[in-house]
Amino acid sequence: MKNNVFLLSLAIVISLSFSAFAQTSVVEVQTGTDDVQPAAVTRHIMAPSTARGKWADGSAMHADGPYLIYGDNLDVRKISIDTLGHLRDGVMHDPRVGAAFNVFSDDAKYEFQIKLHPIARPAWKCEAAEKILVLSDPHSNFKCFVSLLQGNGVIDKYLNWTYGKNQLVIIGDVFDRGTDATQIFWLIYQLEQEAADAGGQLHFLYGNHEPMVLSGDIRYTNRKYKKLADSLGMEFRQLMGPDTELGRWLATRNTMMVIGDNLFVHAGISQEFLDKNYTIPQVNEMVSRGLFMTKEERKADGELYFMFKSNGPIWYRGLVYSKKKYNPASEETVDAALARYGVKRIFVGHTIFKNVRTFYSKKVIAVNVSNRENMLKGRSRGILIEGGNYYTVGDHGVMDKLISNK
């Protein structure tokens, strides 16, 4: 009997000791795939547990990242939260182009693989493809973003590019309001390369929320991002800064671009902006230069600061609002902008409407809507340009013809 009691007690001690070890041990793993050059990763993490991770305030942690931060050597710090809410903070040793890893949406319902690829600023002007899908302001809602792309044949159920040689234009504002900003940026990053490999193009332009968040203004940012940064002793902007992979990529995005006879810009073109006679490449360079600056740093350069003010291209609402406080554009201003850039129409996002709308005799097309509400109610969420015709589109494809080429 005593022997049985002794053996039972010993088993309990061993079990408890193993459990404690499992909760505190550090594991090192090598990750990679067979078809790419793997990046060696040393992860200093808690051993796997089925219990969901929690923040200091007791709220549940959800999937996020990864955030890749470059150091002074060839190693890269890799920070993420896995699907069970466990913080992973480790090092990728000498990652190369082609290094691959998986990304999970906040709710862990979506998973896709990304591969690091070369980064360069896209051309500010290009010819129109057979089809161009235009949308704006996804604001960190992964489900809404994916639904629109899948419903219009841009990606498949595995989130792979299926739009061939066609073009996708996203007119800014991935950051803020939702819980999947980082994941949407990674998906755009990956689809950009897949599009190029297929002979197509994906263009992401800055909105006003990109320079807001990257300057440290996180008023509209979901609290999960501040909690993550606080747990690391950082500001959130540092996780997306110029020394990160996504930051390097963001630094090379454009603010304005021309595709065929269409101009794309997040907010609008004011008369004050036109009077400055900037070329599109100049605008793109200036906004990129100020992207990671604080508001005070931007103010120190008056011309640069204008780009981030109410009459600048990422904030101006006067193409879609007529109230005096918005400094509404005249018909002459719109015509002057069209002539300046050699286009027939201007596409904008930024300002939310119930449906896709047009202004100034259909010279201005506003594509920003309440994406979640419109997805649920079956309303328009973007524009398809095909064969010179302009169609409104929703989550199940084409809805109505907006402009005819006849």
Buried (B, 14 or more C-beta within 10 A) or exposed (E): EEEEEEEEEEEEEEEEEEEEEEEEEEEEEEBBBEEBBBBBBBBEBBEEEEEEBEBEEEEEBBBBBBBBBBEEEEBBBBBBBBBBBBBBBBBBBEBEEBBBBEBBBBEEEBBBBBBBBEBEEBEBBBEBBEBBBBBBBBBBBBBBBBBBBBBBBBBEEEBBBBBBEBBBBBBBBBBBBBBBBBBBBBBBBBBBBBBBEBEBBBBBBBBBBBBBBBBBBBEBBBEBBEBBBBBBEBBBBBBBBEBBBBBBBBBEBBBBBBBBBBBBBBBBBBBBBBEBEBEBBEBBBBBBBBBBBBBEEBEEBEEBBBBBBBBBBBBBBBBBBEEEEBBBBEEEBBEBBBEBBEBEBBBBBBBBBEBBBBBBEEBBBBBBBBBBEBBEEEBBBBBBBBEEBBBBBBBEEEBEEBBEEE
